[in-house]
Amino acid sequence: MLNVLEVVRHVFWDDALYDRNLLPPEAALEKCQTTLADLATMTGAERIAVFEECCIHDVLHPVFLRALQRLTAIYGSGAIDENCIVHRHLSAQQWSPFVSTVPLLGYSFVNSAAFKNEETDVQIPRPKGAISFNSGDKKSKIKYNGLLNQGATCYLNSLLQSLFHISEFRLTIYQMPTLEEAQEKNDVNIKRTKSIPYALQRLFCLLQRGNEAVDTTELTESFGWSSTDSFVQHDVHEMTCELLDNLENKLNNVQTPERSIETTKVKNNAISKLFVGVLESFVRVDEVDYYGSREELFYDLQLVVKNTRNIYMSLDKFFQVEVLDGKNKYCLESDGKKSYHRAEKGVRLKLTPPIMLLHLTRFDYDLERGESKVLSRWDYYNELDLSTYMPHASKSDTHYTLCSVLVHSGSNTGFGHYFCFLRCSNVWYRFNDEIVSPASLRDVFGANFGGVKVNYWGSEVPNTTNAYMLIYIRTSEMNHLLRHVGPEDVPLHVVQQLEREHEEYVRLLKERAEDHLYGKIYLIQPQDIVEDHEFLSSSRSRGKQFPSTRTFRVLLSEEALPQIQSFVEKNLGIPTSEQTLWYTSKRDKNNSLHLHKQITSKLTVSDILSGEKECCVLVISSTNAHHVEVDGDGELEYDIYHHKLYIPLQLKVVFLGCTVIKRKRHTTSEEVLQLIKPFIRNSILEVPDENSHTRNHHLTRMGSKCIDDSDLLVFNSLESTMGGSILSCKESGEMPEKEISVLCECEHNTFSKCPEYLRSGDVLVWQEEISLENKCNVFYPDVISFQHFLRHRIPVEIKLNLAPTYPTLINTQLAEDMTYEQLQRYVAQLIGDPKNYDRIRFTMYNPETKLPYFMKGTKKVRPTLLKLLSPSQHCVSLSQYLYYEYCKYTVTEIEAAHSLQFKLFSEHVKPMSEHWILMPRAFPITTKELFSTCVNEIQNAKPSHIISFPTTPIVVKNSSEKDCNQVNPFESDALFYSNLVPPDAWQVLRLVDVWSGRIYNVFDKDNPCTFERSTFEESAEYRIEQIPRPIEGVPLESQSLIQVHHFTMVRQRTNPIETHGHPFSIYIGYHELPPSLLQRIASKLGLSEAAVVDWKMTLVKEKCVVEIVPTIPMGKQLFEFCDRQCYQPNQENPLKMAFLGLEHAPLSKRSVKKEDKVVILN
């Protein structure tokens, strides 16, 4: 990582676009054990995870990704050249994720014919942050428009250029209906729709009508990509299939190529007409005269490069017929009987598309070296004849001409650089991002065949620049597919929208030139202060964006009052007579800003701005603020006061509104407060209950609240959100008078009692009296103590500990010194059960697995929020996540007892229900006491709606219920446990400690010392089941109890054995043959023999795996493999225990990770 940092410093240290303070210190990167070789094999998401572990700011992720890509692609893990640059065509500003371009619409035209770029002497200055790229030098130069590289989007640029210059595809994009998207883009009040067709239309229009390199950011944003995704290089072949498939589905919702459909349906869609062909997969069995076939649609053909010399050899290999014989015979099933025959299997072309895409598999995978690039020579030709592979088709359908070559330059997969060669008007051009230049035939063909080349010193070295994808066009349709596309073919609404953007750009340039003469005024109302309190003490909130209806640009010399009043009446609909306008200015000697001055006549805009370029004006009317009049003999004056409310139960301060006092005499603070209090009381009643959406967060959807039962968890709804019974009072209409107190907010978040006379602009912080029942739930009783909370806040996202979604309860900031009990009370308040706060238990976040830790955070070990968010020692930064669960017992009870959560399993090794018991810690765990307690819990369990611990009682049907058609698979097991006598349960039950599909420990009458000096492990998965019964009719000395685990082999890992599913134990007879044992295993699991016929039985010990021979008795194989004691559980090192392995795929397959493939989210 230090090498990557060196390159980032070398390129970006003097760049003003990035804050050098964001660069991590070398000490933080020295702790990273990940080498450059490790980073080279990671996906983009995995590299970002390493960056986060090294505390690299997310703003710098794109920079580090591109620097890393350069290092791993060119320099490997060796020394770094001091003069190296990251991209020869890419400046630091073009890497910024915050920079977007505003492309201008020119008046030249590109239609697969070159245009002449006119000489321009004057460069129009671009807005700050826009990328200015000159499309030519002062001399006239003939060229096409290129595409800007966002960071690692050269593969996308090559694909887009290839598709753009196919006129028929361009016309198809132009004809897609996108008028609605254009209207949404033009309306600032509507959130912009990320439409791929519309983004392509805009991009193609700029390529056709523009006069400079075009940016692709808008298109990648329509894919749903973030700025970081643009720095992760994808496979151009995979990107092609994803893009065409997405466009095809958006056209007519046609079926995807993976599905088998009739050939006639291919031509129902414009994309299918161009790119989709049909392959026929067939199997022929001559012995029984069987022929089976299936049609498959394809966008491209993948041709093998390894061990082939040219395109025709690869095609021969693709269509080669495979003979299935020997152990690989083809299986036919008839009337339930299977038979195996010699067969021929292959594919043939049934229909070819007008545009043939050929993907060359230049990358090969090796178990030892991973993925590597095939650099051998492989020839392709200007013309392609497929008549050999489609003898039934006419010659016009099988003769193709090369029109595009996509090239990958680099020796590693995932790195390097893409560019392409395109045939435009029978002349070849090289498109390398924004650079377009003529190309010779040698550049197109010989230079990209691969093989070796002679370097500067005369030595032969591998040629790493090779063709990766070829695009052939049917020769008979070339004139039609590459026909002229005129300006009239471009959608009018797209052109008009781009012209409007150009006009807006020109307007902004003009405004910028005249900025010194104008000022900007933004209109706010009291509801804006509710969202951002910063308006009270600053001229403008930095994070607020204002629409055009509330943004006023006016000359500095103009009188402010009439100009602003007219604008407010026009845009906000408030009559001039009802308006009072206020602005922020300095009030005290310490130059602090307060929103306190009224805009009066004769004030100019310059007076209001006070030397700034912009400011906010508060618009007060009779409908959005509280007004009070005070009679007297003096002149009429106006004062404004701002009100906040401190809510200690919610740990927040909210803005209530403003009061405008029209007075003709001086008034004391006591008199003013008495006039304001009725408004404050009513405003408190209208404060929304923000906890309403978090109530019952711990409950299932089936129940809105828990059942009130002594054996179940009690749910008490939250009666008050602000220290009183506000909710119940709202319903009854009666609001008891409660004492309210007030403090005046001074400078720097300091508070004091109100002075004798209040001043305009004062902020009054109100608070209701805290009720006795809520005092224990209040951690900061007043706004002064609340400042400690604000100064020590850290971000935390509290989630429910429920896999796999882990729903979020709240994402907020809390004080790092909040105690465990305070956090319990805080969460209990949110979920609406403050009385049972001690049932809330917390679990920490594991940054390595990105999941909760299995060990719970105890009150003693993790007494504060800071401790709960502090991960293991090797992690530098605090975690942001904290998981909670609502327990059956209080945390105090759990930590003082032996706590056991277990699942009840049936005879067929399937979970029936979940349970939780506590046992006194003062006594050791014995079999009689444990199983007696467990059976009592099982028999007396009642349903619970708690998500984190649902309880499903076992139910035994009566005779009338048994007549129903519903079948209960656990009927016999439920009857067994219902009739079990608790004191005698220890003789027939056992407790099994399971982890990741392995049996570790067993606790039963034969193994009573498992927990002799310890308690139950929180990280284990415990289950209770019946003790396995010996095989009937077989002497006990001729059979043994063996543990059986399901597993798969993952050979790339250090430990290739990956266990999964539910393990179990079974007695195995020494003279029993493996096929008979497999039948008994299928019966025990409740499966048919056909379901386990493909399972491979093995003997496993650590990394040693031996396949069981079907003809040798199990006893001989078991004990020749290892000693009898090795098969027993409760070993000192459980991972060394031997077991009978069932090798097969997991029943629930893992879904493909997002980072493993190209993803278009829209």
CORDA-V305371 format. One record per backbone hydrogen bond with DSSP energy under -1.0 kcal/mol. CO is the residue of the C=O (numbers start at 1). NH is the residue of the N-H. E is the energy in kcal/mol with one decimal. If there is no record, write none. Layout:
co nh e
CO NH E
CO NH E
This chain:
co nh e
1 5 -2.4
2 6 -2.0
3 7 -1.7
4 8 -2.3
5 9 -2.6
6 10 -2.1
7 11 -2.1
8 12 -2.8
9 13 -1.8
12 15 -1.6
15 18 -1.1
19 22 -2.2
20 23 -1.1
25 29 -1.2
26 30 -2.0
29 32 -1.1
35 39 -2.2
36 40 -1.7
43 47 -2.1
44 48 -2.1
45 49 -1.8
46 50 -1.6
47 51 -2.4
48 52 -2.5
49 53 -1.9
50 54 -1.7
51 56 -2.5
52 55 -1.5
57 60 -1.6
60 64 -2.5
61 65 -2.6
62 66 -2.1
63 67 -2.2
64 68 -2.6
65 69 -2.2
66 70 -2.0
67 71 -2.1
68 72 -2.8
69 73 -1.8
70 74 -2.1
71 75 -1.1
71 76 -1.5
75 78 -1.6
81 84 -1.7
87 90 -1.0
92 95 -1.2
93 96 -1.0
96 99 -1.0
127 130 -2.1
141 117 -1.1
146 214 -2.3
153 157 -2.4
154 158 -2.1
155 159 -1.7
156 160 -2.8
157 161 -2.4
158 162 -1.9
159 163 -2.3
160 164 -2.8
161 165 -1.8
163 166 -1.4
166 170 -2.1
167 171 -2.7
168 172 -1.9
169 173 -2.2
170 174 -2.3
171 175 -1.9
173 176 -1.1
178 182 -2.0
179 183 -2.0
180 184 -2.0
181 185 -2.2
182 186 -1.6
183 187 -1.1
187 190 -1.2
193 195 -1.6
195 199 -2.1
196 200 -2.5
197 201 -2.4
198 202 -2.3
199 203 -2.2
200 204 -3.2
201 205 -2.3
202 206 -2.0
203 207 -2.2
204 208 -2.2
205 209 -3.2
206 210 -1.9
208 110 -2.4
214 148 -2.9
216 220 -2.2
217 221 -2.3
218 222 -1.5
219 223 -1.1
220 225 -1.9
221 224 -1.2
223 1161 -3.4
228 231 -1.9
229 232 -1.5
230 152 -1.8
235 239 -2.4
236 240 -2.0
237 241 -1.9
238 242 -2.2
239 243 -2.5
240 244 -2.6
241 245 -2.3
242 246 -2.2
243 247 -2.4
244 248 -2.4
245 249 -2.2
246 250 -1.8
247 251 -1.5
248 252 -1.7
249 253 -1.3
256 259 -1.8
262 265 -1.1
263 266 -1.6
265 268 -1.2
269 273 -2.4
270 274 -1.2
271 275 -2.6
272 276 -1.4
274 355 -2.3
277 298 -1.9
278 350 -2.6
278 351 -1.8
279 296 -2.9
280 348 -1.6
281 294 -2.3
282 346 -2.0
283 292 -2.7
284 344 -2.4
285 290 -2.8
290 285 -3.1
292 283 -2.6
294 281 -2.9
296 279 -3.2
298 277 -2.3
301 359 -2.7
303 361 -2.7
305 308 -1.8
309 379 -2.4
310 314 -1.7
311 315 -2.0
312 316 -2.4
313 317 -2.0
314 318 -2.1
315 319 -2.3
322 345 -3.3
324 343 -2.0
325 328 -1.8
330 341 -2.4
332 339 -2.7
334 337 -1.9
337 334 -2.7
339 332 -3.2
341 330 -2.5
343 324 -3.2
344 284 -2.9
345 322 -3.7
346 282 -2.8
348 280 -2.8
351 278 -2.6
354 474 -2.7
356 472 -2.8
357 301 -2.1
358 470 -2.6
359 303 -2.9
360 362 -2.3
362 374 -4.8
364 372 -3.1
366 370 -2.5
370 366 -2.7
372 364 -3.4
375 451 -2.4
379 311 -1.7
382 402 -3.1
384 400 -2.9
386 389 -1.0
390 393 -1.6
398 386 -2.7
399 475 -2.1
400 384 -2.4
401 473 -2.9
403 423 -2.4
404 471 -2.5
405 421 -2.5
406 468 -3.7
406 469 -1.8
407 419 -1.8
408 466 -2.3
409 417 -2.5
417 409 -3.4
419 407 -3.3
420 431 -3.1
421 405 -2.3
422 429 -2.4
424 427 -1.3
427 424 -3.2
428 439 -2.4
429 422 -2.4
430 437 -2.0
431 420 -2.0
432 435 -2.2
433 147 -1.7
435 432 -3.0
437 430 -3.7
440 444 -1.7
441 445 -2.5
442 447 -2.7
445 448 -1.9
446 449 -1.2
448 467 -2.2
449 378 -2.4
451 463 -2.6
453 461 -2.9
455 458 -1.7
459 455 -3.0
461 453 -2.7
464 410 -1.9
466 408 -2.7
468 360 -2.3
469 406 -3.1
470 358 -3.0
471 403 -2.6
471 404 -1.4
472 356 -2.7
473 401 -2.7
474 477 -1.6
475 478 -1.2
477 481 -2.9
478 482 -2.5
480 483 -1.1
481 168 -2.1
486 489 -1.6
491 495 -1.9
492 496 -2.8
493 497 -1.8
494 498 -2.2
495 499 -2.4
496 500 -2.4
497 501 -2.1
498 502 -2.0
499 503 -2.6
500 504 -2.4
501 505 -2.2
502 506 -2.3
503 507 -2.5
504 508 -2.4
505 509 -2.0
506 510 -2.2
507 511 -2.7
508 512 -2.4
509 513 -1.9
510 514 -1.3
512 515 -1.0
514 517 -2.0
515 518 -1.1
517 556 -2.1
519 554 -2.3
520 615 -1.7
521 552 -2.9
522 617 -2.8
524 619 -2.9
525 528 -2.0
526 530 -1.3
528 532 -1.5
532 535 -1.2
533 536 -1.7
534 537 -1.3
536 595 -1.2
539 616 -1.9
547 550 -1.6
548 551 -1.0
550 523 -2.3
552 521 -3.0
554 519 -2.6
555 558 -1.1
556 606 -1.9
558 605 -2.2
560 564 -2.7
561 565 -2.6
562 566 -2.1
563 567 -1.8
564 568 -2.7
565 569 -2.4
566 570 -1.8
567 571 -2.4
568 572 -2.8
575 578 -1.2
576 579 -1.1
580 620 -2.6
581 599 -2.9
582 618 -2.8
583 597 -1.6
585 594 -2.2
588 591 -1.4
592 587 -1.7
594 585 -2.1
594 596 -1.5
597 583 -2.7
600 603 -1.2
603 560 -2.8
604 608 -1.6
605 609 -2.2
606 610 -1.5
609 612 -1.8
613 520 -2.4
615 522 -2.5
617 524 -2.6
618 582 -2.1
620 580 -1.9
626 660 -3.2
628 662 -3.1
630 664 -1.4
637 663 -2.5
639 661 -2.7
640 761 -3.8
641 659 -2.6
642 764 -3.2
643 656 -2.6
643 657 -1.1
644 766 -3.2
645 654 -2.6
647 652 -1.4
652 647 -2.7
654 645 -3.0
657 643 -2.6
658 626 -2.9
659 641 -2.5
660 628 -2.5
661 639 -1.9
662 630 -3.0
663 637 -2.7
664 634 -2.1
668 672 -2.1
669 673 -2.7
670 674 -1.9
671 675 -1.5
672 676 -1.5
673 677 -2.2
676 680 -1.8
677 681 -2.6
678 682 -2.0
679 683 -2.2
680 684 -2.3
681 685 -1.4
684 687 -1.2
688 690 -1.3
689 692 -1.4
691 695 -1.1
694 697 -1.6
696 699 -1.9
698 947 -2.7
707 709 -1.4
723 771 -1.2
724 726 -2.0
725 729 -1.5
726 730 -2.2
727 731 -1.6
728 732 -2.1
729 733 -2.0
739 769 -2.0
741 767 -2.0
743 765 -3.1
744 752 -1.9
750 746 -3.8
752 744 -3.2
756 669 -3.3
759 762 -1.9
762 642 -2.4
763 745 -2.8
764 644 -3.0
765 743 -2.2
766 646 -2.8
767 741 -2.8
774 777 -1.1
775 778 -1.2
782 786 -1.6
785 788 -1.1
786 790 -1.9
787 791 -2.1
788 792 -1.1
792 816 -2.7
794 814 -2.1
796 812 -2.5
797 882 -2.2
798 809 -3.1
798 810 -1.4
799 884 -2.8
800 802 -2.5
802 806 -2.8
807 800 -3.0
810 798 -2.4
812 796 -2.7
814 794 -2.6
815 818 -1.6
816 866 -2.2
818 865 -1.9
819 823 -2.3
820 824 -2.1
821 825 -2.6
822 826 -2.4
823 827 -2.5
824 828 -2.7
825 829 -2.0
826 830 -1.6
827 831 -2.3
828 833 -2.8
831 696 -2.1
834 837 -1.0
836 839 -1.8
837 840 -1.8
838 891 -3.5
839 887 -3.2
841 885 -1.9
842 857 -2.0
843 883 -2.5
844 853 -2.6
846 850 -2.0
851 846 -2.8
858 862 -2.6
863 820 -1.9
864 868 -2.0
865 869 -1.8
869 879 -2.8
872 875 -1.5
880 797 -3.4
882 799 -2.8
883 843 -2.7
884 801 -2.9
885 841 -2.3
890 894 -2.4
891 895 -2.7
894 897 -1.2
898 919 -2.1
900 917 -2.4
902 915 -2.7
903 1024 -2.5
904 912 -4.0
906 909 -1.5
910 906 -2.5
913 904 -2.9
915 902 -2.1
917 900 -2.4
919 898 -3.3
926 930 -2.5
927 931 -2.4
928 932 -1.7
929 933 -2.1
930 934 -2.4
931 935 -2.3
932 936 -1.9
933 937 -2.0
934 938 -2.6
935 939 -2.6
936 940 -1.7
945 700 -2.5
951 944 -1.2
958 962 -1.7
961 964 -1.4
968 971 -1.7
970 974 -3.1
971 975 -2.1
972 976 -1.9
973 977 -2.4
974 978 -2.1
975 979 -1.7
981 984 -1.4
982 985 -1.5
984 987 -1.4
985 988 -1.5
985 989 -1.6
988 1027 -2.8
990 1025 -1.9
991 1003 -2.9
992 1023 -1.7
993 1000 -3.3
994 1021 -2.4
995 998 -1.2
998 995 -2.4
1000 1130 -2.0
1001 993 -3.1
1003 991 -2.7
1009 1012 -1.4
1021 994 -2.3
1022 903 -1.8
1023 992 -2.9
1024 905 -2.6
1025 990 -2.2
1031 1034 -1.4
1035 1038 -1.8
1036 1039 -1.3
1038 1070 -2.8
1040 1068 -2.7
1042 1066 -2.3
1043 1140 -2.7
1044 1064 -2.1
1045 1142 -2.6
1046 1060 -2.0
1047 1144 -1.9
1048 1058 -2.6
1050 1053 -1.6
1056 1050 -3.4
1058 1048 -2.0
1064 1044 -3.6
1066 1042 -2.5
1068 1040 -1.7
1069 1072 -1.1
1070 1115 -2.3
1072 1114 -3.0
1073 1077 -1.8
1074 1078 -2.5
1075 1079 -1.7
1076 1080 -1.8
1077 1081 -2.3
1078 1082 -2.3
1079 1083 -2.1
1080 1084 -2.4
1081 1085 -2.1
1082 1087 -3.0
1092 1095 -1.4
1096 1143 -3.0
1097 1108 -2.5
1098 1141 -2.7
1099 1106 -2.5
1100 1139 -2.2
1101 1104 -2.4
1104 1101 -2.2
1106 1099 -2.8
1109 1112 -1.1
1113 1117 -1.5
1114 1118 -3.0
1115 1119 -2.0
1116 1120 -1.1
1117 1121 -1.2
1118 1122 -1.4
1124 1127 -1.4
1125 1128 -1.3
1126 1138 -2.5
1133 1136 -2.1
1134 1137 -1.7
1139 1100 -2.5
1140 1045 -2.2
1141 1098 -2.7
1142 1047 -2.2
1143 1096 -2.0
1153 1156 -1.0
1154 1157 -1.3
